[in-house]
Amino acid sequence: MSSGTSNLTEGSTTTGGEKTSWPELVGKSVEEAKKVILKDKPEVKIIVVPAGSIVTMDYRTDRVRLFVDTVVEVPIVG
């Protein structure tokens, strides 16, 4: 059995009493997500990654990846 618990109704996953996931941030802006994550875990480095990107599989407690895929402005030449 894992030492972590998952309860999406509560909105987070915890390991050892510390928050380790933020499902409540799905659909929020990158800046809003960063603010919430840093409030919960100020020591982490947040990496913004395009959704579907290949990433390393190493587990690092000092990193949180935000996977994003939304175009928020019209792409234009120039």
All heavy atoms as a GROMACS GRO file, in nm:
protein
  586
    1MET      N    1   0.083  -0.119   0.000
    1MET     CA    2   0.000   0.000   0.000
    1MET      C    3   0.088   0.125   0.000
    1MET      O    4   0.190   0.131   0.065
    1MET     CB    5  -0.093  -0.003   0.121
    1MET     CG    6  -0.186   0.113   0.128
    1MET     SD    7  -0.313   0.082   0.254
    1MET     CE    8  -0.411   0.222   0.227
    2SER      N    9   0.047   0.224  -0.071
    2SER     CA   10   0.122   0.348  -0.085
    2SER      C   11   0.111   0.433   0.041
    2SER      O   12   0.010   0.430   0.110
    2SER     CB   13   0.067   0.425  -0.206
    2SER     OG   14   0.119   0.554  -0.209
    3SER      N   15   0.213   0.516   0.067
    3SER     CA   16   0.208   0.605   0.182
    3SER      C   17   0.125   0.729   0.153
    3SER      O   18   0.087   0.802   0.242
    3SER     CB   19   0.350   0.646   0.224
    3SER     OG   20   0.410   0.719   0.120
    4GLY      N   21   0.094   0.754   0.025
    4GLY     CA   22   0.014   0.869  -0.013
    4GLY      C   23  -0.133   0.834  -0.016
    4GLY      O   24  -0.171   0.719  -0.025
    5THR      N   25  -0.215   0.937  -0.006
    5THR     CA   26  -0.358   0.916  -0.018
    5THR      C   27  -0.410   1.006  -0.126
    5THR      O   28  -0.362   1.117  -0.145
    5THR     CB   29  -0.431   0.947   0.115
    5THR    OG1   30  -0.406   1.083   0.149
    5THR    CG2   31  -0.386   0.855   0.226
    6SER      N   32  -0.509   0.958  -0.199
    6SER     CA   33  -0.567   1.039  -0.306
    6SER      C   34  -0.716   1.054  -0.280
    6SER      O   35  -0.785   0.957  -0.255
    6SER     CB   36  -0.545   0.971  -0.441
    6SER     OG   37  -0.604   1.048  -0.542
    7ASN      N   38  -0.763   1.177  -0.284
    7ASN     CA   39  -0.904   1.203  -0.265
    7ASN      C   40  -0.940   1.323  -0.352
    7ASN      O   41  -0.925   1.437  -0.310
    7ASN     CB   42  -0.934   1.230  -0.117
    7ASN     CG   43  -1.082   1.243  -0.091
    7ASN    OD1   44  -1.160   1.272  -0.182
    7ASN    ND2   45  -1.121   1.222   0.032
    8LEU      N   46  -0.986   1.296  -0.475
    8LEU     CA   47  -1.014   1.405  -0.567
    8LEU      C   48  -1.132   1.490  -0.521
    8LEU      O   49  -1.142   1.606  -0.557
    8LEU     CB   50  -1.038   1.349  -0.707
    8LEU     CG   51  -0.917   1.281  -0.769
    8LEU    CD1   52  -0.950   1.232  -0.910
    8LEU    CD2   53  -0.798   1.372  -0.773
    9THR      N   54  -1.221   1.433  -0.438
    9THR     CA   55  -1.330   1.511  -0.383
    9THR      C   56  -1.276   1.623  -0.296
    9THR      O   57  -1.324   1.734  -0.297
    9THR     CB   58  -1.425   1.421  -0.300
    9THR    OG1   59  -1.466   1.313  -0.382
    9THR    CG2   60  -1.545   1.497  -0.253
   10GLU      N   61  -1.172   1.591  -0.221
   10GLU     CA   62  -1.108   1.690  -0.136
   10GLU      C   63  -1.024   1.787  -0.218
   10GLU      O   64  -0.994   1.895  -0.173
   10GLU     CB   65  -1.019   1.621  -0.032
   10GLU     CG   66  -1.094   1.535   0.066
   10GLU     CD   67  -1.169   1.617   0.168
   10GLU    OE1   68  -1.119   1.723   0.207
   10GLU    OE2   69  -1.278   1.574   0.208
   11GLY      N   70  -0.980   1.744  -0.338
   11GLY     CA   71  -0.907   1.834  -0.425
   11GLY      C   72  -0.757   1.823  -0.418
   11GLY      O   73  -0.688   1.912  -0.466
   12SER      N   74  -0.701   1.718  -0.357
   12SER     CA   75  -0.556   1.708  -0.353
   12SER      C   76  -0.512   1.565  -0.324
   12SER      O   77  -0.591   1.482  -0.283
   12SER     CB   78  -0.499   1.801  -0.246
   12SER     OG   79  -0.537   1.757  -0.118
   13THR      N   80  -0.385   1.542  -0.346
   13THR     CA   81  -0.319   1.420  -0.304
   13THR      C   82  -0.213   1.461  -0.204
   13THR      O   83  -0.146   1.562  -0.223
   13THR     CB   84  -0.254   1.348  -0.423
   13THR    OG1   85  -0.354   1.319  -0.518
   13THR    CG2   86  -0.187   1.220  -0.381
   14THR      N   87  -0.198   1.384  -0.098
   14THR     CA   88  -0.098   1.417   0.002
   14THR      C   89  -0.004   1.300   0.023
   14THR      O   90  -0.041   1.186   0.006
   14THR     CB   91  -0.162   1.454   0.138
   14THR    OG1   92  -0.238   1.343   0.184
   14THR    CG2   93  -0.251   1.576   0.126
   15THR      N   94   0.118   1.333   0.058
   15THR     CA   95   0.217   1.234   0.096
   15THR      C   96   0.284   1.286   0.222
   15THR      O   97   0.341   1.395   0.221
   15THR     CB   98   0.322   1.214  -0.016
   15THR    OG1   99   0.255   1.170  -0.133
   15THR    CG2  100   0.426   1.111   0.025
   16GLY      N  101   0.274   1.209   0.327
   16GLY     CA  102   0.336   1.251   0.453
   16GLY      C  103   0.279   1.380   0.506
   16GLY      O  104   0.349   1.457   0.570
   17GLY      N  105   0.152   1.409   0.479
   17GLY     CA  106   0.089   1.530   0.527
   17GLY      C  107   0.111   1.653   0.440
   17GLY      O  108   0.055   1.758   0.466
   18GLU      N  109   0.194   1.640   0.334
   18GLU     CA  110   0.219   1.753   0.244
   18GLU      C  111   0.141   1.736   0.116
   18GLU      O  112   0.130   1.626   0.064
   18GLU     CB  113   0.368   1.762   0.210
   18GLU     CG  114   0.454   1.805   0.325
   18GLU     CD  115   0.596   1.834   0.280
   18GLU    OE1  116   0.619   1.855   0.159
   18GLU    OE2  117   0.684   1.835   0.366
   19LYS      N  118   0.090   1.843   0.063
   19LYS     CA  119   0.016   1.840  -0.062
   19LYS      C  120   0.111   1.810  -0.177
   19LYS      O  121   0.218   1.870  -0.188
   19LYS     CB  122  -0.055   1.974  -0.083
   19LYS     CG  123  -0.162   1.970  -0.187
   19LYS     CD  124  -0.255   2.087  -0.172
   19LYS     CE  125  -0.366   2.075  -0.272
   19LYS     NZ  126  -0.460   2.184  -0.262
   20THR      N  127   0.073   1.716  -0.265
   20THR     CA  128   0.159   1.677  -0.376
   20THR      C  129   0.089   1.684  -0.512
   20THR      O  130   0.151   1.655  -0.614
   20THR     CB  131   0.213   1.534  -0.355
   20THR    OG1  132   0.102   1.445  -0.340
   20THR    CG2  133   0.302   1.526  -0.232
   21SER      N  134  -0.038   1.720  -0.515
   21SER     CA  135  -0.106   1.741  -0.642
   21SER      C  136  -0.219   1.841  -0.621
   21SER      O  137  -0.267   1.860  -0.509
   21SER     CB  138  -0.160   1.611  -0.701
   21SER     OG  139  -0.268   1.562  -0.625
   22TRP      N  140  -0.261   1.904  -0.730
   22TRP     CA  141  -0.359   2.011  -0.725
   22TRP      C  142  -0.463   1.995  -0.836
   22TRP      O  143  -0.469   2.077  -0.929
   22TRP     CB  144  -0.290   2.147  -0.738
   22TRP     CG  145  -0.200   2.180  -0.624
   22TRP    CD1  146  -0.232   2.259  -0.517
   22TRP    CD2  147  -0.066   2.138  -0.603
   22TRP    NE1  148  -0.125   2.267  -0.432
   22TRP    CE2  149  -0.021   2.193  -0.481
   22TRP    CE3  150   0.022   2.057  -0.674
   22TRP    CZ2  151   0.106   2.172  -0.430
   22TRP    CZ3  152   0.149   2.034  -0.623
   22TRP    CH2  153   0.190   2.092  -0.503
   23PRO      N  154  -0.549   1.894  -0.830
   23PRO     CA  155  -0.648   1.875  -0.936
   23PRO      C  156  -0.747   1.991  -0.947
   23PRO      O  157  -0.805   2.013  -1.053
   23PRO     CB  158  -0.718   1.744  -0.898
   23PRO     CG  159  -0.686   1.721  -0.756
   23PRO     CD  160  -0.555   1.789  -0.729
   24GLU      N  161  -0.762   2.068  -0.843
   24GLU     CA  162  -0.853   2.183  -0.846
   24GLU      C  163  -0.803   2.294  -0.938
   24GLU      O  164  -0.876   2.387  -0.970
   24GLU     CB  165  -0.876   2.237  -0.704
   24GLU     CG  166  -0.758   2.308  -0.641
   24GLU     CD  167  -0.657   2.218  -0.571
   24GLU    OE1  168  -0.655   2.096  -0.595
   24GLU    OE2  169  -0.577   2.273  -0.493
   25LEU      N  170  -0.679   2.284  -0.985
   25LEU     CA  171  -0.621   2.388  -1.071
   25LEU      C  172  -0.641   2.360  -1.220
   25LEU      O  173  -0.610   2.446  -1.303
   25LEU     CB  174  -0.473   2.405  -1.041
   25LEU     CG  175  -0.442   2.455  -0.899
   25LEU    CD1  176  -0.292   2.464  -0.878
   25LEU    CD2  177  -0.510   2.587  -0.871
   26VAL      N  178  -0.693   2.244  -1.254
   26VAL     CA  179  -0.720   2.214  -1.396
   26VAL      C  180  -0.818   2.318  -1.448
   26VAL      O  181  -0.922   2.345  -1.389
   26VAL     CB  182  -0.777   2.071  -1.412
   26VAL    CG1  183  -0.821   2.047  -1.556
   26VAL    CG2  184  -0.674   1.968  -1.370
   27GLY      N  185  -0.782   2.382  -1.560
   27GLY     CA  186  -0.865   2.486  -1.620
   27GLY      C  187  -0.832   2.627  -1.574
   27GLY      O  188  -0.884   2.724  -1.628
   28LYS      N  189  -0.745   2.642  -1.475
   28LYS     CA  190  -0.705   2.775  -1.427
   28LYS      C  191  -0.589   2.827  -1.510
   28LYS      O  192  -0.523   2.755  -1.582
   28LYS     CB  193  -0.663   2.768  -1.280
   28LYS     CG  194  -0.767   2.710  -1.187
   28LYS     CD  195  -0.887   2.800  -1.178
   28LYS     CE  196  -0.985   2.744  -1.075
   28LYS     NZ  197  -1.107   2.819  -1.069
   29SER      N  198  -0.561   2.956  -1.498
   29SER     CA  199  -0.448   3.015  -1.570
   29SER      C  200  -0.317   2.968  -1.507
   29SER      O  201  -0.313   2.926  -1.390
   29SER     CB  202  -0.455   3.168  -1.564
   29SER     OG  203  -0.425   3.214  -1.433
   30VAL      N  204  -0.209   2.979  -1.584
   30VAL     CA  205  -0.077   2.941  -1.535
   30VAL      C  206  -0.041   3.025  -1.413
   30VAL      O  207   0.007   2.973  -1.312
   30VAL     CB  208   0.030   2.956  -1.646
   30VAL    CG1  209   0.169   2.942  -1.590
   30VAL    CG2  210   0.006   2.855  -1.756
   31GLU      N  211  -0.065   3.154  -1.420
   31GLU     CA  212  -0.029   3.242  -1.309
   31GLU      C  213  -0.108   3.208  -1.183
   31GLU      O  214  -0.054   3.208  -1.072
   31GLU     CB  215  -0.047   3.390  -1.347
   31GLU     CG  216   0.053   3.437  -1.450
   31GLU     CD  217   0.198   3.408  -1.411
   31GLU    OE1  218   0.238   3.435  -1.295
   31GLU    OE2  219   0.273   3.358  -1.496
   32GLU      N  220  -0.237   3.180  -1.199
   32GLU     CA  221  -0.320   3.142  -1.084
   32GLU      C  222  -0.270   3.010  -1.023
   32GLU      O  223  -0.259   2.996  -0.901
   32GLU     CB  224  -0.466   3.130  -1.125
   32GLU     CG  225  -0.561   3.112  -1.011
   32GLU     CD  226  -0.707   3.115  -1.054
   32GLU    OE1  227  -0.736   3.137  -1.173
   32GLU    OE2  228  -0.791   3.095  -0.966
   33ALA      N  229  -0.238   2.915  -1.109
   33ALA     CA  230  -0.188   2.785  -1.062
   33ALA      C  231  -0.056   2.802  -0.988
   33ALA      O  232  -0.037   2.744  -0.881
   33ALA     CB  233  -0.173   2.690  -1.180
   34LYS      N  234   0.034   2.882  -1.044
   34LYS     CA  235   0.163   2.905  -0.977
   34LYS      C  236   0.142   2.964  -0.838
   34LYS      O  237   0.206   2.922  -0.741
   34LYS     CB  238   0.249   3.001  -1.060
   34LYS     CG  239   0.313   2.940  -1.181
   34LYS     CD  240   0.398   3.046  -1.251
   34LYS     CE  241   0.472   2.992  -1.369
   34LYS     NZ  242   0.556   3.096  -1.433
   35LYS      N  243   0.053   3.060  -0.828
   35LYS     CA  244   0.027   3.127  -0.701
   35LYS      C  245  -0.020   3.027  -0.595
   35LYS      O  246   0.029   3.026  -0.483
   35LYS     CB  247  -0.076   3.238  -0.721
   35LYS     CG  248  -0.109   3.316  -0.599
   35LYS     CD  249  -0.209   3.426  -0.632
   35LYS     CE  250  -0.252   3.498  -0.506
   35LYS     NZ  251  -0.353   3.602  -0.534
   36VAL      N  252  -0.114   2.940  -0.632
   36VAL     CA  253  -0.169   2.843  -0.538
   36VAL      C  254  -0.062   2.741  -0.498
   36VAL      O  255  -0.046   2.709  -0.380
   36VAL     CB  256  -0.292   2.772  -0.598
   36VAL    CG1  257  -0.337   2.654  -0.513
   36VAL    CG2  258  -0.407   2.871  -0.616
   37ILE      N  259   0.011   2.690  -0.596
   37ILE     CA  260   0.114   2.590  -0.567
   37ILE      C  261   0.222   2.647  -0.477
   37ILE      O  262   0.263   2.584  -0.378
   37ILE     CB  263   0.174   2.534  -0.697
   37ILE    CG1  264   0.068   2.454  -0.774
   37ILE    CG2  265   0.297   2.448  -0.668
   37ILE    CD1  266   0.105   2.424  -0.918
   38LEU      N  267   0.269   2.767  -0.508
   38LEU     CA  268   0.374   2.829  -0.426
   38LEU      C  269   0.325   2.863  -0.286
   38LEU      O  270   0.405   2.866  -0.192
   38LEU     CB  271   0.432   2.950  -0.497
   38LEU     CG  272   0.516   2.917  -0.620
   38LEU    CD1  273   0.556   3.044  -0.694
   38LEU    CD2  274   0.640   2.835  -0.581
   39LYS      N  275   0.196   2.887  -0.271
   39LYS     CA  276   0.141   2.910  -0.138
   39LYS      C  277   0.150   2.781  -0.056
   39LYS      O  278   0.186   2.784   0.062
   39LYS     CB  279  -0.005   2.955  -0.148
   39LYS     CG  280  -0.070   2.982  -0.016
   39LYS     CD  281  -0.213   3.030  -0.036
   39LYS     CE  282  -0.290   3.013   0.095
   39LYS     NZ  283  -0.424   2.967   0.074
   40ASP      N  284   0.120   2.668  -0.119
   40ASP     CA  285   0.125   2.540  -0.050
   40ASP      C  286   0.267   2.486  -0.033
   40ASP      O  287   0.298   2.423   0.068
   40ASP     CB  288   0.044   2.434  -0.127
   40ASP     CG  289  -0.105   2.461  -0.125
   40ASP    OD1  290  -0.153   2.532  -0.034
   40ASP    OD2  291  -0.175   2.411  -0.216
   41LYS      N  292   0.352   2.509  -0.133
   41LYS     CA  293   0.489   2.456  -0.131
   41LYS      C  294   0.585   2.561  -0.187
   41LYS      O  295   0.627   2.553  -0.301
   41LYS     CB  296   0.498   2.328  -0.214
   41LYS     CG  297   0.427   2.208  -0.151
   41LYS     CD  298   0.453   2.081  -0.226
   41LYS     CE  299   0.588   2.027  -0.211
   41LYS     NZ  300   0.621   1.964  -0.084
   42PRO      N  301   0.622   2.660  -0.108
   42PRO     CA  302   0.705   2.770  -0.158
   42PRO      C  303   0.844   2.728  -0.204
   42PRO      O  304   0.909   2.802  -0.278
   42PRO     CB  305   0.713   2.867  -0.040
   42PRO     CG  306   0.672   2.789   0.079
   42PRO     CD  307   0.585   2.676   0.032
   43GLU      N  308   0.889   2.609  -0.168
   43GLU     CA  309   1.024   2.565  -0.203
   43GLU      C  310   1.034   2.504  -0.342
   43GLU      O  311   1.145   2.479  -0.391
   43GLU     CB  312   1.076   2.464  -0.099
   43GLU     CG  313   1.012   2.327  -0.106
   43GLU     CD  314   0.875   2.314  -0.038
   43GLU    OE1  315   0.817   2.415   0.005
   43GLU    OE2  316   0.827   2.201  -0.029
   44VAL      N  317   0.922   2.478  -0.410
   44VAL     CA  318   0.929   2.410  -0.539
   44VAL      C  319   0.959   2.504  -0.654
   44VAL      O  320   0.930   2.623  -0.649
   44VAL     CB  321   0.800   2.330  -0.571
   44VAL    CG1  322   0.774   2.224  -0.468
   44VAL    CG2  323   0.681   2.420  -0.592
   45LYS      N  324   1.019   2.448  -0.758
   45LYS     CA  325   1.041   2.519  -0.884
   45LYS      C  326   0.929   2.474  -0.977
   45LYS      O  327   0.908   2.354  -0.996
   45LYS     CB  328   1.177   2.484  -0.943
   45LYS     CG  329   1.205   2.555  -1.072
   45LYS     CD  330   1.345   2.527  -1.122
   45LYS     CE  331   1.369   2.603  -1.251
   45LYS     NZ  332   1.502   2.576  -1.306
   46ILE      N  333   0.857   2.568  -1.035
   46ILE     CA  334   0.746   2.535  -1.124
   46ILE      C  335   0.794   2.544  -1.268
   46ILE      O  336   0.850   2.646  -1.310
   46ILE     CB  337   0.626   2.628  -1.099
   46ILE    CG1  338   0.576   2.608  -0.955
   46ILE    CG2  339   0.515   2.601  -1.200
   46ILE    CD1  340   0.468   2.702  -0.913
   47ILE      N  341   0.772   2.437  -1.342
   47ILE     CA  342   0.813   2.428  -1.481
   47ILE      C  343   0.687   2.423  -1.567
   47ILE      O  344   0.603   2.335  -1.548
   47ILE     CB  345   0.897   2.300  -1.507
   47ILE    CG1  346   1.011   2.286  -1.406
   47ILE    CG2  347   0.945   2.296  -1.650
   47ILE    CD1  348   1.116   2.392  -1.413
   48VAL      N  349   0.673   2.517  -1.661
   48VAL     CA  350   0.558   2.517  -1.752
   48VAL      C  351   0.599   2.440  -1.877
   48VAL      O  352   0.700   2.471  -1.941
   48VAL     CB  353   0.516   2.661  -1.788
   48VAL    CG1  354   0.398   2.660  -1.883
   48VAL    CG2  355   0.482   2.738  -1.660
   49VAL      N  356   0.519   2.337  -1.911
   49VAL     CA  357   0.551   2.244  -2.018
   49VAL      C  358   0.431   2.233  -2.112
   49VAL      O  359   0.318   2.219  -2.065
   49VAL     CB  360   0.583   2.104  -1.960
   49VAL    CG1  361   0.624   2.007  -2.067
   49VAL    CG2  362   0.688   2.112  -1.851
   50PRO      N  363   0.453   2.237  -2.244
   50PRO     CA  364   0.341   2.214  -2.336
   50PRO      C  365   0.282   2.074  -2.314
   50PRO      O  366   0.356   1.977  -2.297
   50PRO     CB  367   0.405   2.225  -2.474
   50PRO     CG  368   0.530   2.306  -2.454
   50PRO     CD  369   0.577   2.270  -2.315
   51ALA      N  370   0.149   2.065  -2.313
   51ALA     CA  371   0.083   1.935  -2.294
   51ALA      C  372   0.132   1.839  -2.401
   51ALA      O  373   0.151   1.875  -2.517
   51ALA     CB  374  -0.067   1.952  -2.303
   52GLY      N  375   0.155   1.715  -2.361
   52GLY     CA  376   0.202   1.612  -2.453
   52GLY      C  377   0.351   1.606  -2.470
   52GLY      O  378   0.402   1.519  -2.541
   53SER      N  379   0.424   1.696  -2.405
   53SER     CA  380   0.570   1.696  -2.416
   53SER      C  381   0.630   1.573  -2.350
   53SER      O  382   0.577   1.522  -2.251
   53SER     CB  383   0.629   1.820  -2.349
   53SER     OG  384   0.593   1.936  -2.417
   54ILE      N  385   0.742   1.530  -2.402
   54ILE     CA  386   0.816   1.423  -2.339
   54ILE      C  387   0.899   1.485  -2.227
   54ILE      O  388   0.967   1.586  -2.247
   54ILE     CB  389   0.908   1.353  -2.442
   54ILE    CG1  390   0.823   1.286  -2.549
   54ILE    CG2  391   1.000   1.253  -2.373
   54ILE    CD1  392   0.903   1.232  -2.666
   55VAL      N  393   0.888   1.427  -2.108
   55VAL     CA  394   0.963   1.477  -1.992
   55VAL      C  395   1.035   1.361  -1.926
   55VAL      O  396   1.000   1.245  -1.946
   55VAL     CB  397   0.869   1.546  -1.890
   55VAL    CG1  398   0.807   1.670  -1.949
   55VAL    CG2  399   0.762   1.450  -1.840
   56THR      N  400   1.136   1.392  -1.847
   56THR     CA  401   1.208   1.288  -1.773
   56THR      C  402   1.115   1.226  -1.670
   56THR      O  403   1.020   1.289  -1.624
   56THR     CB  404   1.331   1.346  -1.702
   56THR    OG1  405   1.288   1.446  -1.610
   56THR    CG2  406   1.429   1.404  -1.802
   57MET      N  407   1.143   1.102  -1.634
   57MET     CA  408   1.059   1.031  -1.539
   57MET      C  409   1.114   1.036  -1.397
   57MET      O  410   1.062   0.970  -1.307
   57MET     CB  411   1.041   0.885  -1.583
   57MET     CG  412   0.966   0.869  -1.715
   57MET     SD  413   0.800   0.937  -1.711
   57MET     CE  414   0.724   0.827  -1.593
   58ASP      N  415   1.219   1.113  -1.374
   58ASP     CA  416   1.275   1.122  -1.240
   58ASP      C  417   1.178   1.192  -1.145
   58ASP      O  418   1.106   1.282  -1.184
   58ASP     CB  419   1.411   1.193  -1.239
   58ASP     CG  420   1.406   1.334  -1.294
   58ASP    OD1  421   1.329   1.357  -1.390
   58ASP    OD2  422   1.477   1.420  -1.241
   59TYR      N  423   1.170   1.144  -1.022
   59TYR     CA  424   1.081   1.200  -0.921
   59TYR      C  425   1.160   1.300  -0.839
   59TYR      O  426   1.261   1.268  -0.777
   59TYR     CB  427   1.027   1.089  -0.830
   59TYR     CG  428   0.932   1.140  -0.726
   59TYR    CD1  429   0.800   1.167  -0.759
   59TYR    CD2  430   0.974   1.162  -0.595
   59TYR    CE1  431   0.711   1.215  -0.664
   59TYR    CE2  432   0.886   1.210  -0.499
   59TYR     CZ  433   0.755   1.236  -0.534
   59TYR     OH  434   0.668   1.283  -0.439
   60ARG      N  435   1.114   1.426  -0.842
   60ARG     CA  436   1.183   1.531  -0.769
   60ARG      C  437   1.082   1.605  -0.682
   60ARG      O  438   0.984   1.659  -0.732
   60ARG     CB  439   1.249   1.628  -0.866
   60ARG     CG  440   1.356   1.558  -0.949
   60ARG     CD  441   1.442   1.651  -1.024
   60ARG     NE  442   1.485   1.763  -0.941
   60ARG     CZ  443   1.563   1.860  -0.987
   60ARG    NH1  444   1.606   1.858  -1.110
   60ARG    NH2  445   1.598   1.958  -0.907
   61THR      N  446   1.108   1.609  -0.554
   61THR     CA  447   1.016   1.674  -0.461
   61THR      C  448   1.027   1.827  -0.466
   61THR      O  449   0.945   1.895  -0.407
   61THR     CB  450   1.042   1.626  -0.317
   61THR    OG1  451   1.177   1.655  -0.280
   61THR    CG2  452   1.015   1.477  -0.304
   62ASP      N  453   1.126   1.878  -0.540
   62ASP     CA  454   1.143   2.023  -0.550
   62ASP      C  455   1.093   2.078  -0.684
   62ASP      O  456   1.122   2.192  -0.719
   62ASP     CB  457   1.291   2.060  -0.532
   62ASP     CG  458   1.381   2.004  -0.641
   62ASP    OD1  459   1.342   1.906  -0.707
   62ASP    OD2  460   1.490   2.060  -0.660
   63ARG      N  461   1.014   1.997  -0.757
   63ARG     CA  462   0.966   2.040  -0.889
   63ARG      C  463   0.818   2.007  -0.904
   63ARG      O  464   0.772   1.902  -0.864
   63ARG     CB  465   1.045   1.967  -0.998
   63ARG     CG  466   0.992   1.994  -1.138
   63ARG     CD  467   1.066   1.913  -1.243
   63ARG     NE  468   1.044   1.770  -1.222
   63ARG     CZ  469   1.130   1.676  -1.257
   63ARG    NH1  470   1.244   1.708  -1.313
   63ARG    NH2  471   1.102   1.549  -1.235
   64VAL      N  472   0.745   2.101  -0.966
   64VAL     CA  473   0.606   2.077  -1.007
   64VAL      C  474   0.596   2.119  -1.153
   64VAL      O  475   0.637   2.229  -1.189
   64VAL     CB  476   0.505   2.159  -0.922
   64VAL    CG1  477   0.364   2.145  -0.976
   64VAL    CG2  478   0.512   2.117  -0.776
   65ARG      N  479   0.544   2.029  -1.235
   65ARG     CA  480   0.524   2.061  -1.377
   65ARG      C  481   0.380   2.102  -1.402
   65ARG      O  482   0.288   2.035  -1.357
   65ARG     CB  483   0.559   1.941  -1.463
   65ARG     CG  484   0.706   1.908  -1.465
   65ARG     CD  485   0.733   1.791  -1.557
   65ARG     NE  486   0.875   1.762  -1.565
   65ARG     CZ  487   0.926   1.641  -1.548
   65ARG    NH1  488   0.848   1.538  -1.525
   65ARG    NH2  489   1.055   1.623  -1.557
   66LEU      N  490   0.363   2.211  -1.476
   66LEU     CA  491   0.231   2.254  -1.521
   66LEU      C  492   0.223   2.225  -1.670
   66LEU      O  493   0.298   2.282  -1.749
   66LEU     CB  494   0.212   2.405  -1.499
   66LEU     CG  495   0.204   2.456  -1.357
   66LEU    CD1  496   0.189   2.607  -1.358
   66LEU    CD2  497   0.090   2.392  -1.282
   67PHE      N  498   0.134   2.135  -1.708
   67PHE     CA  499   0.116   2.101  -1.849
   67PHE      C  500   0.005   2.188  -1.905
   67PHE      O  501  -0.108   2.186  -1.855
   67PHE     CB  502   0.082   1.952  -1.863
   67PHE     CG  503   0.197   1.863  -1.824
   67PHE    CD1  504   0.212   1.818  -1.695
   67PHE    CD2  505   0.291   1.827  -1.919
   67PHE    CE1  506   0.319   1.736  -1.659
   67PHE    CE2  507   0.399   1.745  -1.885
   67PHE     CZ  508   0.412   1.700  -1.755
   68VAL      N  509   0.037   2.266  -2.009
   68VAL     CA  510  -0.059   2.361  -2.065
   68VAL      C  511  -0.079   2.336  -2.215
   68VAL      O  512   0.011   2.288  -2.283
   68VAL     CB  513  -0.015   2.507  -2.042
   68VAL    CG1  514  -0.007   2.538  -1.894
   68VAL    CG2  515   0.120   2.536  -2.106
   69ASP      N  516  -0.199   2.370  -2.265
   69ASP     CA  517  -0.227   2.348  -2.407
   69ASP      C  518  -0.320   2.450  -2.470
   69ASP      O  519  -0.370   2.428  -2.578
   69ASP     CB  520  -0.282   2.208  -2.429
   69ASP     CG  521  -0.424   2.192  -2.375
   69ASP    OD1  522  -0.474   2.282  -2.308
   69ASP    OD2  523  -0.484   2.087  -2.402
   70THR      N  524  -0.345   2.561  -2.405
   70THR     CA  525  -0.443   2.656  -2.456
   70THR      C  526  -0.376   2.777  -2.521
   70THR      O  527  -0.288   2.838  -2.463
   70THR     CB  528  -0.532   2.706  -2.340
   70THR    OG1  529  -0.590   2.593  -2.277
   70THR    CG2  530  -0.642   2.798  -2.388
   71VAL      N  531  -0.420   2.808  -2.642
   71VAL     CA  532  -0.378   2.931  -2.708
   71VAL      C  533  -0.472   3.040  -2.657
   71VAL      O  534  -0.593   3.030  -2.669
   71VAL     CB  535  -0.388   2.920  -2.861
   71VAL    CG1  536  -0.353   3.052  -2.928
   71VAL    CG2  537  -0.298   2.807  -2.911
   72VAL      N  538  -0.416   3.147  -2.600
   72VAL     CA  539  -0.500   3.248  -2.537
   72VAL      C  540  -0.513   3.377  -2.619
   72VAL      O  541  -0.595   3.461  -2.586
   72VAL     CB  542  -0.451   3.283  -2.394
   72VAL    CG1  543  -0.463   3.163  -2.304
   72VAL    CG2  544  -0.308   3.334  -2.397
   73GLU      N  545  -0.431   3.391  -2.722
   73GLU     CA  546  -0.442   3.505  -2.812
   73GLU      C  547  -0.428   3.456  -2.955
   73GLU      O  548  -0.369   3.352  -2.980
   73GLU     CB  549  -0.332   3.609  -2.782
   73GLU     CG  550  -0.351   3.677  -2.649
   73GLU     CD  551  -0.252   3.791  -2.630
   73GLU    OE1  552  -0.200   3.845  -2.731
   73GLU    OE2  553  -0.226   3.825  -2.515
   74VAL      N  554  -0.480   3.535  -3.047
   74VAL     CA  555  -0.473   3.499  -3.188
   74VAL      C  556  -0.327   3.505  -3.233
   74VAL      O  557  -0.260   3.608  -3.217
   74VAL     CB  558  -0.557   3.597  -3.274
   74VAL    CG1  559  -0.542   3.566  -3.422
   74VAL    CG2  560  -0.702   3.593  -3.231
   75PRO      N  561  -0.274   3.396  -3.289
   75PRO     CA  562  -0.137   3.399  -3.344
   75PRO      C  563  -0.134   3.491  -3.468
   75PRO      O  564  -0.222   3.480  -3.554
   75PRO     CB  565  -0.110   3.254  -3.384
   75PRO     CG  566  -0.209   3.173  -3.309
   75PRO     CD  567  -0.330   3.260  -3.294
   76ILE      N  568  -0.038   3.578  -3.473
   76ILE     CA  569  -0.027   3.670  -3.585
   76ILE      C  570   0.117   3.677  -3.635
   76ILE      O  571   0.210   3.654  -3.560
   76ILE     CB  572  -0.077   3.812  -3.550
   76ILE    CG1  573   0.003   3.870  -3.433
   76ILE    CG2  574  -0.225   3.812  -3.518
   76ILE    CD1  575  -0.025   4.013  -3.403
   77VAL      N  576   0.132   3.713  -3.760
   77VAL     CA  577   0.265   3.733  -3.818
   77VAL      C  578   0.318   3.866  -3.770
   77VAL      O  579   0.245   3.965  -3.760
   77VAL     CB  580   0.257   3.732  -3.972
   77VAL    CG1  581   0.392   3.770  -4.032
   77VAL    CG2  582   0.212   3.597  -4.022
   78GLY      N  583   0.446   3.874  -3.741
   78GLY     CA  584   0.506   4.001  -3.707
   78GLY      C  585   0.560   4.000  -3.573
   78GLY      O  586   0.601   4.076  -3.504
   0.00000   0.00000   0.00000
